[in-house]
Amino acid sequence: MTIIDTHKWKKRTERVLKKFTHRSLILMYHRVAAKGIDPWALAVTPEHFEQQMEVIKKHAQPISLLDLSLAHQAGEVPERAVAVTFDDGYANNLIHAAPILKKHKIPATVFVASGYSNKNREYWWDELDHIIFKPGTLPERLQLKLANQSFDYPLGQAVHYTEQQQRQDYESRAWKAKPHTRMGLYKAVWEVLQPLKEAERQNAMDQIIAWAGFQPTPRQSHRPMTLEELRQFEESNILSIGAHTVHHPFLSAHHHDIQQREIMNSKKYLEDILNHPIKTFAYPFGNFNKQTLKLVEKAGFTCACATVEETVWRWSDRFRMPRFEVLDWEGHVFEKKLLDWLENE
């Protein structure tokens, strides 16, 4: 008797069907800014971003995320269509990216963590890197007291941190961090803060700020868009705003009520200030569970973006739309990547 592995059969069938089905791409960006400390490789320089947009115009069909989603639901996925998206809502999306997008007539959607638009603070992960990677001397150990647990981080040689070390860390990444370094400290603390509830995380950040003697001042390169800047971003009819929760939580770590508030309140807040329906959503950290998917659909979104890297094709789930993350690649490197995604993925 032959036993058929249905999962493998389904995956093999999908790969074959993709070769004969129109496919499109959704690209994911975060910041468009000059080089600096970048633990998660979120920044693309304005020069490289412009080169990448030129490549898209040359090889693909730029399309808005909403139009791509509507075409997908109609069973008519456009061939070689590319939708550009940004997560979080950084001000440099307006300052640096928007002029380039308008110049090349490329639509884009920015997913905004709405709770930061009126705080005059950086996103927590950026504020954390601002504290830890500031040249100078920090106390010998960081002790954090949370509701049910305490953490102790001895800095060792990382107590002292020079401008030269900071420049060297421009190319360092959190996922490659070594112990007893500033990057190692950043990653360890980030992992503790990521799944916390907003009040707990803010309490932890307040402890870190006091420990470091830090004065929170948003950097131009990292600050979120203000309310007025969100409105300015949408002044061009090819640029739009989507929802990205209120406080950017790791959604699957939280119960139903918190998830619902984060999803619904972000949608309502943005609709109130922009005076139109918000139809698109992106999961913070690309994280969700079955409950999250149901809540996003119930909230009335047309589609939601995840971070699984594959092409959009006819059988893609509209509430788990895949995206490719774009790094700080020069135009010719991005061109090779884009063609590979469009033709061989």
Secondary structure, DSSP 4 states (H G I P E B T S, - for coil): -PPP-HHHHHHHHHHHHHTTS--BEEEEE-EE--S---TT--EE-HHHHHHHHHHHHHHSEE--HHHHHHHHHTT-PPTTEEEEEEEE-BTHIIIIIHHHHHHHT--EEEEE-GGGTTS-S--HHHHHHHHHTSSEE--SEEEEE-SS-EEEEE-GGGGEE-HHHHHHGGG--GGGPPTTSHHHHHHHHHHHHTTS-HHHHHHHHHHHHHHHT------TTTPBPPHHHHHHHTTSTTEEEEE--SS---GGGS-HHHHHHHHHHHHHHHHHHHTS---EEE-GGG---HHHHHHHHHTT-SEEE----S-B-TT--TTSB--EEP-S--HHHHHHHHHHHHHT-
